[in-house]
Amino acid sequence: MNFELTEEQRGVQKVVRKFVDKEISPYIREWDKNGEFQPSILKRLADLQLMGVCIPEEYGGVGMDYNTLAIVCDELERGDTAYRTAVSVHTGLNSMTLLQWGTEEQKQKYLVPQAQGRKIGAFGLTEQNAGSDVAAMNSTAVRNGDHYILNGAKTWISLCDIADHFLIFAKTDSSMGHQGITPFIVERTFEGVETKAIKGKLGIRAGNTGEVILNDVKVPVSNRLGEEGEGFKIAMSALDNGRFTVAAGACGLINASLEGSLKYCHERKTFGKEIGKHQLVQQMIAKMSSNLEISRLLVYKAGWLKNEGERNTRETSLAKWFACDAAFDAANDAVQIHGAYGYSDEYPVERYLRNSKAPVIYEGTREIHTIMQGEYALGYRNDKPLRQKLPAWPFEEVSIH
């Protein structure tokens, strides 16, 4: 494993950082305060070829490796979690799942415009009574000739009001538990699809999150992803990709907390010296710095396995668990370093703290990942190779400018 970023990766990092500093950071305080998501940001990301950065060129993407996707998510979350989340859902959960499991017809119809950023994809797994317990979902899909009829409701769906395509998981056989789940590509324009945003969130207020309601939605059989009953396996493989991008984004939040704290440490003086001279402040800074390095190494290891086409459930789970906890701790310490000012929106650290809580919960709670890592260590969990892997890198590659 080579830990040095390539010249192209550094180029992408520079492009995204410049974009964030110019087009997100100056406005995010207002967007967050007003609870406004800006679809125009996704259009600009598409113009920069960043909505399909790790999708092969033949399917509309750029063909860069999976760690380049991590770099994009890292830099976006340095600006705000809302726009990293958009890329995580669109690319990690939806597009990469289509790449892995879709038919050639599905890839040409749905993946190509998504990778190009002309269409936006979302992911519908969670329900009111089915979060960590996926098998408890109540959404159903009943075969009727050359269509399925979908009914149910999904909640906490990012990009619910923005997405053109939803990857919806429903039960085709309610008697089979998690083995009776099947995913479908559902277009917003299908009759019976309704979305509704959730307001009053603690954090990620600049993001669009809500419900997707399905009332007798006719979905062609050709829009079924995989075979009937393969939905749980497909969902778990999708989460391997989504969790990878969440972990990468957490690195960006740690970095933002560290950068903001370093600046304040040099500006603020107490007892006749910069607060950075106080050992307990240095302790918090040191913890942020070390956790940033550890988190990035865990993310890059998982990305390296993805590049090799190897299953990475354990490694991605560890990266997501550690990095998200570290991001929450970093944001909390950043508020502490800023003192009373950290408790107001005069400085961005209060937004970092609010935003940092959601990733500790979604795409596998802290508790779920703790159990997973314990079971791996004890030998109770042993991943079998998936029937269908992500394609190993390198693809045919072009550069982002």
C-alpha positions as CSV (number, residue, x, y, z in Angstrom):
1,M,0.0,0.0,0.0
2,N,1.4,3.4,-1.0
3,F,0.1,6.2,1.3
4,E,1.3,9.0,-0.9
5,L,-1.4,10.8,-2.9
6,T,-0.8,10.7,-6.6
7,E,-0.4,13.8,-8.6
8,E,-4.0,13.4,-10.0
9,Q,-5.4,12.9,-6.5
10,R,-3.7,16.0,-5.3
11,G,-5.2,17.8,-8.3
12,V,-8.7,16.6,-7.4
13,Q,-8.1,17.6,-3.8
14,K,-7.1,21.1,-4.9
15,V,-10.1,21.5,-7.2
16,V,-12.6,20.4,-4.5
17,R,-11.0,22.6,-1.8
18,K,-11.1,25.6,-4.0
19,F,-14.7,24.9,-4.9
20,V,-15.7,24.6,-1.2
21,D,-13.8,27.7,-0.2
22,K,-15.5,29.7,-3.0
23,E,-19.0,28.3,-3.3
24,I,-19.9,26.7,0.0
25,S,-18.0,28.1,2.9
26,P,-19.1,31.8,2.4
27,Y,-22.8,30.9,2.3
28,I,-23.2,27.8,4.5
29,R,-24.0,29.7,7.7
30,E,-27.0,31.3,6.0
31,W,-28.1,28.1,4.3
32,D,-27.9,26.2,7.6
33,K,-29.8,28.8,9.5
34,N,-32.6,28.9,6.9
35,G,-32.6,25.1,6.3
36,E,-32.0,25.5,2.6
37,F,-30.4,22.9,0.3
38,Q,-28.9,24.3,-2.9
39,P,-29.4,22.0,-5.9
40,S,-27.1,24.3,-7.9
41,I,-24.2,23.0,-5.9
42,L,-24.8,19.5,-7.3
43,K,-24.9,21.1,-10.8
44,R,-21.5,22.6,-10.2
45,L,-20.1,19.4,-8.8
46,A,-21.4,17.7,-12.0
47,D,-19.6,20.4,-14.1
48,L,-16.4,19.5,-12.3
49,Q,-17.0,15.8,-13.0
50,L,-17.3,14.9,-9.3
51,M,-20.7,13.2,-9.3
52,G,-19.3,10.0,-10.8
53,V,-15.6,10.3,-10.0
54,C,-15.1,6.6,-9.4
55,I,-17.5,5.3,-12.0
56,P,-15.8,3.9,-15.1
57,E,-15.8,6.1,-18.2
58,E,-17.9,3.7,-20.2
59,Y,-20.8,4.4,-17.8
60,G,-20.4,8.2,-17.8
61,G,-17.9,8.6,-14.9
62,V,-14.3,9.7,-14.7
63,G,-12.8,6.3,-13.9
64,M,-10.6,7.4,-10.9
65,D,-10.0,5.1,-8.0
66,Y,-12.1,4.8,-4.8
67,N,-9.6,6.7,-2.6
68,T,-10.1,9.7,-5.0
69,L,-13.8,9.5,-4.0
70,A,-12.7,9.5,-0.4
71,I,-10.7,12.7,-1.0
72,V,-13.8,14.4,-2.6
73,C,-15.9,13.5,0.4
74,D,-13.2,14.6,2.9
75,E,-12.9,18.0,1.3
76,L,-16.7,18.5,0.8
77,E,-17.4,17.8,4.5
78,R,-14.7,20.3,5.4
79,G,-17.3,22.8,3.9
80,D,-20.4,21.1,5.3
81,T,-21.8,17.7,5.9
82,A,-24.9,18.3,3.7
83,Y,-23.0,18.3,0.5
84,R,-20.8,15.4,1.4
85,T,-24.0,13.5,2.3
86,A,-25.4,14.3,-1.2
87,V,-22.3,12.7,-2.9
88,S,-22.4,9.8,-0.4
89,V,-26.0,8.9,-1.2
90,H,-25.9,9.7,-5.0
91,T,-22.5,8.0,-5.7
92,G,-21.8,5.7,-2.8
93,L,-25.2,4.2,-2.0
94,N,-26.9,4.5,-5.4
95,S,-24.5,4.7,-8.4
96,M,-21.9,2.3,-7.0
97,T,-24.7,-0.2,-6.3
98,L,-26.0,0.0,-9.9
99,L,-22.4,-0.5,-11.1
100,Q,-22.1,-3.6,-9.0
101,W,-25.5,-5.2,-9.4
102,G,-27.2,-3.6,-12.4
103,T,-27.9,-5.1,-15.8
104,E,-26.3,-3.5,-18.8
105,E,-29.7,-1.9,-19.7
106,Q,-30.1,-0.5,-16.2
107,K,-26.5,0.9,-16.3
108,Q,-27.1,2.7,-19.6
109,K,-30.5,4.0,-18.6
110,Y,-29.8,5.1,-15.0
111,L,-26.1,4.9,-14.1
112,V,-24.8,6.9,-17.1
113,P,-26.9,10.1,-16.5
114,Q,-26.2,9.8,-12.7
115,A,-22.5,9.5,-13.2
116,Q,-22.6,12.5,-15.4
117,G,-24.7,14.4,-12.8
118,R,-27.6,14.9,-15.2
119,K,-29.8,12.9,-12.9
120,I,-29.6,12.5,-9.1
121,G,-30.0,9.2,-7.3
122,A,-31.1,8.4,-3.7
123,F,-31.4,5.3,-1.5
124,G,-34.5,4.1,0.3
125,L,-33.9,1.4,3.0
126,T,-34.9,2.9,6.4
127,E,-38.5,2.9,7.6
128,Q,-40.1,4.2,10.8
129,N,-39.8,0.8,12.5
130,A,-36.9,-0.6,10.4
131,G,-33.5,1.0,10.9
132,S,-30.9,-1.3,12.2
133,D,-33.4,-4.1,12.0
134,V,-33.7,-4.1,8.2
135,A,-35.9,-7.3,8.2
136,A,-38.6,-5.4,10.0
137,M,-39.5,-3.3,7.0
138,N,-43.2,-3.1,5.9
139,S,-42.8,-1.9,2.4
140,T,-44.1,-4.5,-0.1
141,A,-43.7,-5.3,-3.8
142,V,-46.2,-7.6,-5.4
143,R,-45.6,-9.1,-8.9
144,N,-48.4,-8.3,-11.4
145,G,-47.4,-9.5,-14.9
146,D,-44.6,-7.4,-16.2
147,H,-44.8,-5.0,-13.2
148,Y,-44.5,-4.9,-9.5
149,I,-46.9,-2.9,-7.3
150,L,-45.0,-1.1,-4.5
151,N,-46.5,0.2,-1.3
152,G,-44.9,1.6,1.8
153,A,-43.0,4.5,3.2
154,K,-39.3,5.2,3.6
155,T,-37.9,7.8,6.0
156,W,-34.7,9.7,6.7
157,I,-34.0,9.6,3.0
158,S,-31.4,12.1,1.9
159,L,-32.2,14.1,-1.3
160,C,-35.8,13.0,-1.0
161,D,-37.1,16.1,-2.8
162,I,-34.1,16.4,-5.2
163,A,-33.5,12.9,-6.5
164,D,-34.7,11.7,-9.9
165,H,-34.2,8.0,-9.1
166,F,-34.7,6.1,-5.9
167,L,-33.2,2.7,-5.0
168,I,-36.2,1.3,-3.0
169,F,-36.0,-1.9,-0.9
170,A,-39.3,-3.8,-0.4
171,K,-40.5,-7.2,0.6
172,T,-41.5,-9.5,-2.2
173,D,-42.0,-12.3,0.3
174,S,-43.0,-11.2,3.8
175,S,-42.7,-14.7,5.2
176,M,-38.9,-14.9,4.4
177,G,-37.7,-12.1,6.7
178,H,-34.5,-10.5,5.4
179,Q,-34.3,-13.2,2.6
180,G,-37.6,-11.8,1.1
181,I,-36.3,-8.3,0.4
182,T,-35.8,-7.1,-3.2
183,P,-34.6,-3.7,-4.5
184,F,-36.2,-1.6,-7.3
185,I,-35.2,1.4,-9.3
186,V,-38.1,3.8,-8.8
187,E,-38.4,7.0,-10.8
188,R,-39.8,10.2,-9.2
189,T,-42.2,10.5,-12.2
190,F,-43.8,7.1,-11.5
191,E,-47.4,7.6,-10.4
192,G,-47.9,7.2,-6.7
193,V,-44.5,8.5,-5.6
194,E,-44.7,11.3,-3.0
195,T,-41.9,13.0,-1.0
196,K,-42.0,15.2,2.1
197,A,-39.1,16.9,3.8
198,I,-38.4,16.5,7.5
199,K,-37.9,19.8,9.4
200,G,-36.5,20.5,12.8
201,K,-33.3,18.5,12.6
202,L,-30.5,18.9,15.1
203,G,-27.9,19.1,12.4
204,I,-27.3,18.9,8.6
205,R,-29.9,21.6,8.3
206,A,-28.6,22.6,4.9
207,G,-29.4,19.1,3.7
208,N,-32.6,17.8,2.2
209,T,-33.9,14.8,4.2
210,G,-37.4,13.3,4.4
211,E,-39.9,10.7,3.5
212,V,-40.6,8.8,0.3
213,I,-44.2,7.5,0.2
214,L,-45.3,4.8,-2.2
215,N,-48.9,4.3,-3.1
216,D,-49.6,1.5,-5.6
217,V,-46.5,2.5,-7.6
218,K,-46.2,0.4,-10.8
219,V,-42.5,-0.5,-11.4
220,P,-41.4,-2.5,-14.4
221,V,-39.9,-5.9,-13.8
222,S,-36.9,-4.6,-15.8
223,N,-36.3,-2.1,-12.9
224,R,-35.8,-4.9,-10.3
225,L,-32.1,-4.9,-9.2
226,G,-30.8,-8.5,-8.9
227,E,-33.1,-11.4,-8.3
228,E,-36.0,-11.6,-5.9
229,G,-34.7,-12.1,-2.4
230,E,-31.2,-10.7,-3.0
231,G,-32.1,-7.3,-1.5
232,F,-30.5,-7.8,1.9
233,K,-27.2,-8.8,0.3
234,I,-27.4,-5.9,-2.1
235,A,-28.2,-3.5,0.7
236,M,-25.2,-4.6,2.8
237,S,-22.9,-4.2,-0.2
238,A,-24.3,-0.8,-0.8
239,L,-23.7,0.1,2.8
240,D,-20.0,-0.9,2.4
241,N,-19.8,1.9,-0.2
242,G,-21.9,4.4,1.7
243,R,-20.1,3.8,5.0
244,F,-16.8,4.3,3.2
245,T,-17.9,7.8,2.0
246,V,-19.2,8.7,5.5
247,A,-15.9,7.7,7.1
248,A,-14.1,9.8,4.5
249,G,-16.4,12.8,5.2
250,A,-15.8,12.4,8.9
251,C,-12.1,13.0,8.2
252,G,-13.1,16.4,6.7
253,L,-15.1,17.3,9.8
254,I,-12.1,16.5,12.0
255,N,-9.9,18.6,9.8
256,A,-12.4,21.5,9.8
257,S,-12.6,21.3,13.6
258,L,-8.8,21.2,13.9
259,E,-8.3,24.1,11.4
260,G,-10.8,26.3,13.2
261,S,-9.3,25.4,16.6
262,L,-5.7,26.1,15.6
263,K,-6.7,29.5,14.2
264,Y,-8.6,30.4,17.4
265,C,-5.7,29.1,19.6
266,H,-3.4,31.7,18.1
267,E,-5.9,34.5,18.3
268,R,-7.3,34.1,21.8
269,K,-5.2,34.9,24.8
270,T,-5.8,34.1,28.5
271,F,-3.5,34.7,31.5
272,G,-1.2,36.7,29.3
273,K,-0.5,34.0,26.6
274,E,-2.2,32.3,23.6
275,I,-4.6,29.6,24.8
276,G,-2.6,27.2,22.6
277,K,0.2,27.4,25.2
278,H,-2.1,25.8,27.8
279,Q,-1.4,22.1,28.1
280,L,-5.0,21.0,28.3
281,V,-5.8,22.8,25.1
282,Q,-2.8,21.2,23.5
283,Q,-4.2,17.8,24.7
284,M,-7.4,18.4,22.7
285,I,-5.4,19.6,19.7
286,A,-3.2,16.6,19.8
287,K,-6.2,14.3,20.0
288,M,-7.8,15.9,16.9
289,S,-4.5,15.7,15.0
290,S,-3.8,12.1,15.8
291,N,-7.4,11.0,15.2
292,L,-7.3,12.7,11.8
293,E,-4.3,10.7,10.8
294,I,-5.7,7.4,12.1
295,S,-9.1,8.0,10.5
296,R,-7.5,8.7,7.1
297,L,-5.3,5.6,7.3
298,L,-8.4,3.4,8.0
299,V,-10.3,5.0,5.1
300,Y,-7.4,4.6,2.7
301,K,-7.0,1.0,3.7
302,A,-10.6,0.3,2.9
303,G,-10.3,2.2,-0.3
304,W,-7.2,0.2,-1.3
305,L,-9.2,-3.0,-0.8
306,K,-12.0,-1.6,-3.0
307,N,-9.4,-0.8,-5.6
308,E,-8.3,-4.4,-5.5
309,G,-11.9,-5.6,-5.9
310,E,-11.8,-7.3,-2.5
311,R,-14.6,-7.4,0.1
312,N,-14.0,-4.8,2.8
313,T,-17.0,-5.0,5.1
314,R,-14.9,-5.3,8.3
315,E,-12.4,-2.6,7.3
316,T,-15.1,-0.1,6.1
317,S,-17.1,-0.7,9.3
318,L,-14.0,0.0,11.5
319,A,-13.2,3.2,9.5
320,K,-16.8,4.4,9.8
321,W,-17.1,3.6,13.5
322,F,-13.7,5.2,14.4
323,A,-13.8,8.2,12.2
324,C,-17.4,9.2,13.0
325,D,-16.7,8.9,16.8
326,A,-13.5,10.9,16.3
327,A,-15.3,13.6,14.4
328,F,-17.9,14.0,17.1
329,D,-15.1,14.2,19.7
330,A,-13.2,16.7,17.6
331,A,-16.2,19.0,17.1
332,N,-17.0,18.8,20.8
333,D,-13.5,19.7,21.8
334,A,-13.5,22.5,19.2
335,V,-16.5,24.0,20.9
336,Q,-14.8,23.7,24.3
337,I,-11.6,25.4,22.9
338,H,-13.8,28.3,21.6
339,G,-15.5,28.6,25.0
340,A,-18.7,30.7,25.1
341,Y,-18.1,31.7,21.4
342,G,-18.2,28.1,20.4
343,Y,-21.8,28.0,21.7
344,S,-22.9,30.6,19.1
345,D,-23.0,30.5,15.4
346,E,-20.5,33.3,15.2
347,Y,-17.9,30.5,14.7
348,P,-18.7,27.4,12.6
349,V,-17.7,24.9,15.4
350,E,-21.2,24.8,16.8
351,R,-22.5,23.7,13.3
352,Y,-19.7,21.0,13.2
353,L,-20.9,19.6,16.5
354,R,-24.5,19.5,15.4
355,N,-23.6,17.9,12.1
356,S,-21.2,15.4,13.7
357,K,-24.0,13.6,15.5
358,A,-25.9,12.2,12.6
359,P,-23.1,10.1,11.1
360,V,-22.7,8.4,14.5
361,I,-26.3,7.1,14.0
362,Y,-26.9,6.6,10.3
363,E,-25.5,3.8,8.0
364,G,-25.0,1.6,11.0
365,T,-25.1,3.1,14.5
366,R,-22.1,3.2,16.7
367,E,-23.5,0.2,18.6
368,I,-24.0,-1.9,15.4
369,H,-20.4,-1.3,14.4
370,T,-19.2,-2.1,17.9
371,I,-21.0,-5.5,17.7
372,M,-19.7,-6.1,14.2
373,Q,-16.1,-5.5,15.3
374,G,-16.5,-7.7,18.4
375,E,-17.9,-10.5,16.3
376,Y,-15.1,-10.3,13.8
377,A,-12.5,-10.4,16.6
378,L,-14.2,-13.4,18.2
379,G,-14.5,-15.3,14.9
380,Y,-18.3,-15.2,15.0
381,R,-18.5,-13.3,11.8
382,N,-16.8,-14.4,8.6
383,D,-17.6,-12.6,5.4
384,K,-18.1,-14.7,2.3
385,P,-17.1,-13.2,-1.0
386,L,-20.0,-11.5,-2.7
387,R,-21.5,-13.1,-5.8
388,Q,-20.7,-9.9,-7.6
389,K,-17.8,-7.6,-6.7
390,L,-17.2,-4.0,-7.5
391,P,-14.9,-3.8,-10.5
392,A,-11.2,-3.5,-9.4
393,W,-9.4,-0.4,-10.4
394,P,-7.8,0.8,-12.6
395,F,-10.5,1.6,-15.1
396,E,-9.8,3.6,-18.2
397,E,-9.0,6.9,-16.6
398,V,-9.3,10.6,-17.5
399,S,-8.3,13.6,-15.5
400,I,-10.3,16.3,-13.8
401,H,-9.3,19.8,-14.4
